[in-house]
Amino acid sequence: MKKDLTKGNVTGTMLKFAGPMILGNLLQQCYNIADTLIVGRYLGPDALAAVGSAYTLMTFLTSIIIGLCMGSSAVFSVYYGKKETGQMKKSMVTSFLLIGAVTVVLNLLVFAMVHPILHILQVPEQVYGLMYEYVWMIFYGLFFVFLYNYFAFLLRSLGNSVVPLCFLGAAAVLNIGLDILFVVSFRLGVFGAAAATVTAQILSGVGIGIYTWYKEPDLRFNRKKIVFDRRTTAEVARNSAAACVQQSVMNFGILMIQGLVNSFGPVVMAAFAAAVKIDSFAYMPAQEFGNAFSLFISQNHGAGERERIRQGTIRAGEVSMAFCAVISLGIFLTAPWLMQIFVEPGEKEIIATGVGYLRVEGAFYCGIGLLFLLYGFYRGVEKPEMSLVLTVISLGTRVLLAYMLSPVPAIGVFGIWWAIPIGWFLADLVGITCIRRVGGYRIIGKESRKK
């Protein structure tokens, strides 16, 4: 089921490859949306606030693992494009052991520091116990998040985006079913919602690992042939660390925003928890398209197909901007009804606050759609540090403006909302300006086929 992304129609190849990845990420969002929907409807606003804040924390933790796997996949994809399978296999073994070790250490740290973490997040006393109960259970799923993402990114780097979708789909269905069983039928509260998610993560992580071992024998690890060398380790570490830091900085900034949101009290917390789910679901296809675009760029960069990269970048920009424009309009018009999916209609203050967030941020999805493409481009041409720079610009602006504007009485929480798109557009400006100088490619004007 591998696919060579260096051949065929540029737009068609990208869309066919990206389609399963987008659908898979939509299903992954179902993990969190199922928790939020069921918790909000059956356990009330305090439980919704607790699970919403925990979601932001878990997004930060899993972003470290996902970033490491994402960075490694760019290395795999470049070697696949170069047809250097031996070197690709070396990088696979190195990255598996490296990321696995980081995951274990991270898991031990969060269990040991759960109380300090919750205090840093300024969790109000009335939801503290619920959030502690939820995160203590959800932490058990971190290693299985690693397993799924490692093998998913490995298969995608070789052009196989269908198998990761199948395992994620099965896990999403299981998660929703167990949410209903544990929370609604067994009345296990937020613990039940967390247990449902962890069980689904175990299925997807172990399942995709077993599939890869039996169905892709050329990707199996052979203990006798494991060879570590300085070049491979340095290359994997550089790409993985840059992508990891980028993802972590991005989500650490979001975590800081969550702490600021929490300071406004449970109403704003609950509104933010629901609105962020809607927001993430809305622009997620653009994010996953950016990840698919990155692997398209990686394979073609490895194969030296410079003109194909130029054409692919233009076509990807057209597709992403068209999608984001449509989604922005849809979110702006339907925000009140979308909020009521997660919040009872009688909670008017929560709904109004969430609608304010969605109508500010949702109007500017083109900004983040372009930013995802820039992240993908720089990872694909082996300049992952530039993706990190853009993330620092985007998140640094967002956090700085949010903390400056929100204390102003006339602005309040809207200062947090407006800081987000401003950060996106500043990073976009820098990223576009540096494509030729840092990325080494000309997008406007023809490129020769080989460098």
C-alpha positions in Angstrom: 0.0 0.0 0.0 3.0 2.3 -0.3 2.7 5.2 -2.7 5.4 7.1 -4.6 4.6 10.8 -4.2 7.2 11.8 -6.8 5.0 10.7 -9.7 1.5 11.5 -11.1 -0.6 14.6 -11.1 0.6 17.0 -8.4 -2.8 18.1 -7.0 -4.4 14.7 -7.3 -1.5 12.9 -5.7 -1.6 15.3 -2.7 -5.3 15.1 -2.2 -5.5 11.3 -2.5 -2.7 11.0 0.0 -4.0 13.7 2.4 -7.6 12.4 2.3 -7.1 9.4 4.7 -4.9 11.5 6.9 -7.6 14.2 7.2 -10.3 11.7 7.9 -8.1 10.0 10.4 -7.5 13.2 12.3 -11.2 13.9 12.3 -11.7 10.5 13.9 -8.9 11.4 16.4 -10.8 14.5 17.4 -13.7 12.3 18.1 -11.8 10.9 21.1 -11.9 14.4 22.8 -15.2 15.5 21.3 -16.9 12.3 22.7 -15.5 13.0 26.1 -16.6 16.7 26.0 -20.0 16.0 24.6 -20.9 13.3 27.0 -19.3 14.9 30.0 -21.0 18.3 29.2 -24.4 16.7 28.8 -24.4 14.2 31.6 -21.9 15.5 34.3 -22.5 19.3 34.1 -20.4 22.5 33.6 -17.8 21.8 36.3 -16.9 18.4 34.8 -16.8 20.0 31.3 -14.4 22.7 32.6 -12.2 20.0 34.2 -12.1 17.8 31.1 -11.6 20.9 28.8 -8.6 22.0 30.8 -7.2 18.5 30.9 -7.5 18.3 27.1 -5.2 21.3 26.8 -2.7 19.7 29.1 -2.8 16.4 27.3 -2.5 18.1 24.0 0.8 19.6 25.2 2.1 16.3 26.5 1.2 14.3 23.4 2.6 17.1 21.2 6.0 16.2 22.4 5.6 12.6 21.3 3.8 13.5 18.0 6.5 16.1 17.2 9.3 13.5 17.7 7.5 11.0 15.4 6.7 13.7 12.9 10.3 14.9 12.7 11.5 11.3 12.2 9.0 10.7 9.4 10.5 13.5 7.4 13.8 11.6 7.6 12.2 8.3 6.5 10.4 10.0 3.6 13.6 11.7 2.3 15.4 8.4 2.3 12.4 6.7 0.7 12.5 9.3 -2.1 16.3 8.7 -2.5 15.7 4.9 -2.6 18.2 4.4 0.2 16.4 1.7 2.2 19.3 0.7 4.3 19.8 4.2 5.7 16.1 4.5 6.2 16.0 1.4 8.3 18.8 2.7 10.5 16.9 5.9 11.1 13.8 3.8 12.0 15.5 1.8 14.7 17.3 4.9 16.1 14.1 6.9 16.3 12.0 4.1 17.8 14.4 3.7 20.7 14.9 7.4 21.2 11.3 8.4 21.2 10.3 5.4 23.3 12.8 6.4 25.9 11.6 10.0 25.9 8.0 8.8 26.3 8.8 6.6 29.3 10.6 9.4 31.1 7.8 11.9 30.3 5.2 9.5 31.7 7.1 9.1 34.9 7.5 12.9 35.3 3.9 13.7 34.9 2.7 11.1 37.4 5.2 12.5 39.9 4.3 16.2 39.3 0.6 16.1 38.7 -0.3 18.4 41.7 2.3 21.1 40.8 1.1 21.0 37.1 -2.5 21.6 38.2 -1.5 24.5 40.4 0.5 26.1 37.6 -2.7 25.9 35.4 -4.6 27.9 38.1 -7.3 25.2 38.3 -10.2 26.6 40.5 -10.8 24.6 43.7 -14.4 23.6 42.6 -13.1 21.6 39.6 -9.6 20.6 40.9 -10.7 17.2 42.2 -12.5 16.3 38.9 -9.5 17.4 36.8 -7.1 15.4 39.0 -9.2 12.3 38.7 -9.4 12.6 34.9 -5.7 13.3 34.2 -4.4 10.6 36.6 -6.2 8.0 34.5 -5.5 9.6 31.1 -1.7 9.6 31.8 -1.7 5.8 31.4 -2.3 6.2 27.7 0.8 8.2 26.9 3.0 5.2 25.8 0.2 3.9 23.5 0.0 7.4 22.0 3.7 6.9 21.1 3.1 3.5 19.6 0.3 4.6 17.4 2.0 7.8 16.2 5.4 6.2 15.5 3.9 3.5 13.3 1.4 5.8 11.7 4.0 8.4 10.7 6.3 5.6 9.5 3.6 4.2 7.2 2.6 7.6 6.0 6.2 8.5 5.2 6.2 5.6 2.7 2.9 6.9 1.1 0.5 4.6 3.1 -2.1 6.8 4.7 -4.9 4.3 4.7 -3.8 1.8 7.3 -3.4 4.4 10.1 -6.9 5.6 9.3 -8.4 2.1 9.7 -6.8 1.7 13.2 -7.8 5.1 14.3 -11.3 4.6 13.0 -11.7 1.4 15.0 -10.3 3.2 18.1 -12.7 6.1 17.7 -15.8 3.9 17.5 -14.6 2.0 20.6 -13.9 5.2 22.5 -17.4 6.6 21.8 -19.1 3.3 22.7 -17.1 3.0 26.0 -17.8 6.7 26.8 -21.5 5.9 26.7 -21.1 2.7 28.7 -18.8 4.0 31.4 -20.3 7.5 31.9 -24.0 7.1 31.1 -24.6 3.4 32.0 -22.0 2.7 34.8 -22.0 6.3 36.1 -18.2 6.3 36.5 -18.0 10.1 36.0 -14.9 11.8 34.5 -12.8 8.7 35.4 -15.0 6.7 33.0 -14.4 9.2 30.2 -10.7 8.9 30.7 -10.8 5.1 30.9 -12.6 5.0 27.6 -10.0 7.1 25.9 -7.1 5.1 27.3 -8.7 1.8 26.2 -9.1 3.1 22.7 -5.4 4.3 22.6 -4.2 0.9 23.6 -6.2 -0.7 20.7 -4.8 1.7 18.1 -1.2 1.7 19.4 -0.8 -2.1 19.8 -2.9 -2.9 16.7 -1.0 -0.8 14.3 2.3 -2.1 15.7 1.2 -5.7 15.1 0.0 -4.9 11.6 3.3 -3.3 10.6 5.3 -6.3 11.9 3.3 -8.9 10.0 2.2 -7.0 6.9 5.4 -5.0 6.2 8.2 -7.5 6.8 10.7 -5.2 5.1 10.2 -2.7 8.0 10.8 -5.2 10.8 13.6 -4.5 13.2 16.4 -7.1 13.2 18.4 -7.1 16.4 21.5 -8.5 14.7 21.5 -5.7 12.1 20.9 -2.8 14.5 23.8 -0.4 13.9 24.0 3.0 15.5 26.3 5.6 13.9 26.8 9.2 14.7 25.5 10.5 11.4 22.1 8.7 11.7 21.6 9.5 15.3 22.4 13.2 14.8 20.1 13.4 11.8 17.2 11.8 13.5 17.8 13.8 16.7 18.0 17.1 14.8 14.7 16.6 12.8 12.9 15.0 15.7 14.0 17.5 18.3 13.1 20.5 16.0 9.6 19.2 15.3 9.2 18.2 19.0 10.2 21.6 20.2 8.0 23.2 17.6 4.9 21.2 18.7 5.8 21.7 22.4 6.3 25.4 22.1 3.0 25.7 20.2 1.1 23.7 22.8 3.0 25.3 25.8 1.8 28.6 24.5 -1.8 27.2 24.4 -1.3 25.9 27.9 -0.3 29.4 29.1 -3.4 30.7 27.4 -5.4 28.0 29.2 -4.0 29.3 32.5 -5.1 32.8 31.6 -8.5 31.6 30.6 -8.8 29.7 33.9 -8.3 33.0 35.8 -11.6 34.3 34.4 -13.5 31.5 36.2 -15.6 28.4 35.4 -18.0 30.1 32.9 -15.1 31.2 30.6 -13.4 27.9 31.2 -16.4 25.9 30.1 -17.0 28.2 27.1 -13.4 27.9 26.1 -13.4 24.1 26.5 -16.4 23.7 24.1 -15.2 26.3 21.6 -11.7 24.9 21.4 -13.2 21.5 20.4 -15.2 23.2 17.6 -12.2 25.3 16.6 -9.8 22.3 16.5 -12.3 20.3 14.5 -12.9 23.1 12.0 -9.3 23.8 11.0 -7.9 20.3 11.6 -8.3 19.3 7.9 -6.0 22.2 7.0 -3.5 21.1 9.7 -3.5 17.5 8.5 -3.2 18.6 4.8 -0.1 20.5 5.9 1.3 17.3 7.4 0.5 15.4 4.1 2.1 18.3 2.2 5.2 17.9 4.3 5.7 14.3 3.3 5.0 15.1 -0.3 7.7 17.7 -0.1 10.1 15.3 1.7 9.8 12.6 -1.0 10.3 15.0 -3.8 13.1 16.8 -2.0 14.9 13.5 -1.6 14.3 12.7 -5.3 15.5 16.1 -6.4 12.2 17.0 -8.1 12.4 20.8 -7.6 9.8 21.8 -10.2 7.3 19.4 -8.7 7.9 21.0 -5.3 7.2 24.4 -6.8 4.0 23.3 -8.4 2.9 21.4 -5.3 3.4 24.4 -3.1 1.3 26.6 -5.3 -1.5 24.0 -5.6 -1.4 23.2 -1.9 -1.8 26.9 -1.1 -4.8 27.2 -3.4 -6.6 24.2 -1.9 -5.9 25.2 1.7 -7.0 28.8 1.3 -10.3 27.8 -0.5 -11.1 25.3 2.3 -10.3 27.7 5.1 -12.4 30.5 3.5 -15.5 28.2 3.4 -15.0 26.9 6.9 -14.5 30.5 8.3 -17.9 31.5 6.8 -19.6 28.4 8.1 -18.2 28.8 11.7 -19.1 32.5 11.8 -22.7 31.8 10.8 -23.4 28.7 12.9 -21.4 29.4 16.1 -24.5 29.6 18.4 -25.8 26.3 17.2 -22.4 24.6 17.4 -22.0 25.7 21.0 -25.3 24.1 21.9 -24.0 20.7 20.8 -21.7 20.8 23.9 -23.6 23.1 26.3 -27.3 23.0 27.4 -29.3 25.8 25.8 -30.1 27.3 29.2 -26.4 28.1 29.8 -26.7 31.4 28.0 -23.5 33.0 29.4 -21.3 30.1 28.5 -22.8 30.0 25.0 -22.4 33.7 24.4 -18.7 33.6 25.5 -18.0 30.6 23.3 -19.7 32.3 20.3 -17.5 35.4 20.8 -14.4 33.2 20.7 -15.5 31.4 17.5 -16.5 34.5 15.6 -13.2 36.2 16.3 -10.8 33.3 15.6 -13.0 31.5 13.1 -13.0 34.5 10.7 -9.2 34.1 10.1 -8.7 30.4 9.5 -6.8 31.3 6.2 -4.0 32.5 8.5 -3.5 29.2 10.3 -4.1 27.2 7.1 -1.1 29.0 5.4 1.0 28.6 8.6 0.5 24.8 8.5 1.7 24.7 4.9 4.8 26.7 5.9 5.5 24.3 8.7 5.2 21.4 6.4 7.4 23.0 3.7 10.3 23.7 6.0 10.2 20.2 7.5 10.1 18.7 4.1 13.2 20.5 2.8 15.1 19.6 5.9 14.9 23.0 7.5 12.9 22.0 10.6 14.4 24.8 12.7 12.5 27.4 10.5 9.2 25.8 11.5 10.2 26.3 15.1 11.0 30.0 14.5 7.6 30.5 12.9 6.0 28.8 15.9 7.8 31.0 18.4 6.7 34.1 16.4 3.1 32.9 16.3 2.8 31.8 19.9 5.0 34.4 21.4 2.8 37.1 19.8 -0.3 35.4 21.0 0.8 34.9 24.6 2.3 38.4 24.9 -0.8 40.2 23.5 -3.2 38.0 25.5 -1.5 38.9 28.8 -1.3 42.5 27.8 -4.8 43.0 26.5 -7.0 40.8 28.7 -6.5 42.8 32.0 -7.8 45.9 30.3 -11.4 46.2 31.5 -12.8 47.5 28.2 -11.2 44.5 26.4 -11.2 41.6 28.8 -11.3 38.1 27.5 -11.6 39.3 23.9 -7.9 40.3 24.2 -7.1 36.6 24.4 -9.3 35.8 21.3 -7.8 38.6 19.1 -4.2 37.7 20.0 -4.5 34.4 18.2 -5.0 35.5 14.6 -2.6 38.3 14.9 0.1 35.8 15.8 -0.8 33.6 12.8 -0.4 36.4 10.3 2.9 37.7 11.7 4.4 34.2 11.4 2.9 33.8 7.8 4.7 37.0 6.7 8.0 35.8 8.0 7.6 32.3 6.6 6.7 33.5 3.1 9.6 36.0 3.0 12.1 33.3 3.9 11.1 30.5 1.5 13.8 31.3 -1.1 16.6 32.4 1.3 16.1 29.7 4.0 14.2 26.9 2.2 16.3 27.1 -1.0 13.4 27.0 -3.4 11.9 29.4 -5.8 8.1 29.3 -5.8 7.4 32.1 -8.2 9.2 31.3 -11.5 10.3 27.9 -12.9 12.7 25.6 -11.1 15.0 23.2 -12.9 14.2 19.5 -12.4 17.4 18.7 -10.6 19.4 20.8 -8.2 
